[in-house]
């Protein structure tokens, strides 16, 4: 029974992963890359010098597309973390306004440590 339930969970994960909007966007990036390479083949044929300039362009477009999909996927998390960081600093500044930090003891001589650093 345990193996069957594990199989069901894995199957559900695979089905949702392949039907997610990101999966469709990744497929579109791949299809655009394939069509770009086909255009390189059609335009340059066996001319390796011509293809040498065209193939990196296709690769760059694919990388940009892939990065855009990854950014879209990570954007909600990044925005959440930015909000938490902003709230942390706002709370810190509010607390410091209410309770100013104690001044540090200054050393009396150049080689004498402060009380706080001991």
Wavefront OBJ file of the C-alpha trace (Angstrom):
o trace
v 0.000 0.000 0.000
v 2.859 2.360 0.829
v 4.490 1.816 -2.574
v 1.195 2.493 -4.351
v 0.641 5.767 -2.475
v 4.210 6.826 -3.279
v 3.555 6.048 -6.949
v 0.372 8.140 -6.895
v 2.188 11.116 -5.328
v 5.011 10.927 -7.882
v 2.525 10.628 -10.753
v 0.599 13.676 -9.559
v 3.819 15.681 -9.249
v 4.880 14.720 -12.765
v 1.498 15.539 -14.257
v 1.330 18.962 -12.598
v 4.948 19.708 -13.496
v 4.412 19.017 -17.179
v 1.171 20.993 -17.354
v 2.338 24.036 -15.404
v 2.534 27.418 -17.145
v 6.314 27.411 -16.666
v 6.577 24.078 -18.469
v 4.696 25.584 -21.404
v 7.007 28.600 -21.384
v 10.090 26.351 -21.300
v 8.652 24.405 -24.250
v 8.135 27.688 -26.106
v 11.766 28.670 -25.429
v 12.879 25.310 -26.778
v 10.665 25.609 -29.848
v 11.984 29.120 -30.547
v 15.551 27.813 -30.218
v 14.860 24.957 -32.618
v 13.296 27.293 -35.179
v 16.263 29.674 -34.857
v 18.694 26.811 -35.505
v 16.597 25.717 -38.494
v 16.755 29.271 -39.857
v 20.550 29.148 -39.431
v 20.638 25.865 -41.364
v 18.399 27.272 -44.098
v 20.376 30.492 -44.410
v 23.930 29.162 -44.136
v 23.706 25.491 -45.078
v 27.153 23.963 -44.716
v 28.914 27.339 -44.402
v 30.520 26.885 -40.985
v 31.689 30.493 -40.785
v 28.146 31.754 -41.244
v 26.789 29.276 -38.737
v 29.516 30.275 -36.268
v 27.864 33.687 -35.965
v 24.278 32.470 -36.100
v 24.288 29.606 -33.551
v 25.543 31.720 -30.614
v 22.778 34.210 -31.341
v 20.215 31.419 -31.040
v 21.843 30.218 -27.839
v 21.769 33.716 -26.386
v 18.090 34.114 -27.216
v 17.365 30.736 -25.603
v 19.316 31.682 -22.463
v 17.438 34.988 -22.196
v 14.093 33.226 -22.625
v 15.010 30.574 -20.051
v 16.180 33.212 -17.564
v 12.944 35.140 -18.058
v 10.878 32.061 -17.236
v 13.004 31.381 -14.150
v 12.623 35.012 -13.047
v 8.856 34.870 -13.471
v 8.824 31.751 -11.319
v 11.042 33.293 -8.609
v 9.506 36.786 -8.665
v 6.845 36.184 -5.953
v 9.466 34.768 -3.580
v 11.877 37.640 -4.284
v 9.130 40.194 -3.647
v 8.211 38.441 -0.386
v 11.833 38.478 0.786
v 12.176 42.153 -0.139
v 9.059 42.952 1.884
v 10.376 41.034 4.891
v 13.731 42.807 4.660
v 12.060 46.208 4.427
v 9.868 45.432 7.450
v 12.920 44.257 9.423
v 14.752 47.536 8.850
v 11.644 49.631 9.501
v 11.100 47.813 12.815
v 14.779 48.198 13.686
v 14.713 51.940 12.990
v 11.488 52.359 14.996
v 13.024 50.508 17.935
v 16.194 52.603 17.768
v 14.105 55.791 17.757
v 12.341 54.642 20.935
v 15.433 53.208 22.643
v 18.653 54.792 21.392
v 21.677 52.517 21.444
v 24.196 52.935 24.247
v 27.355 54.729 23.187
v 30.472 52.588 23.013
v 33.244 53.245 25.520
v 36.167 54.915 23.843
v 39.736 53.870 24.664
v 41.790 56.268 26.738
v 45.018 55.460 24.935
v 46.016 54.121 21.521
v 46.806 50.600 22.817
v 44.191 50.345 25.551
v 41.113 48.237 24.683
v 37.619 49.407 25.474
v 35.569 47.776 28.210
v 33.044 46.566 25.637
v 35.679 44.806 23.498
v 37.030 42.700 26.383
l 1 2 3 4 5 6 7 8 9 10 11 12 13 14 15 16 17 18 19 20 21 22 23 24 25 26 27 28 29 30 31 32 33 34 35 36 37 38 39 40 41 42 43 44 45 46 47 48 49 50 51 52 53 54 55 56 57 58 59 60 61 62 63 64 65 66 67 68 69 70 71 72 73 74 75 76 77 78 79 80 81 82 83 84 85 86 87 88 89 90 91 92 93 94 95 96 97 98 99 100 101 102 103 104 105 106 107 108 109 110 111 112 113 114 115 116 117 118
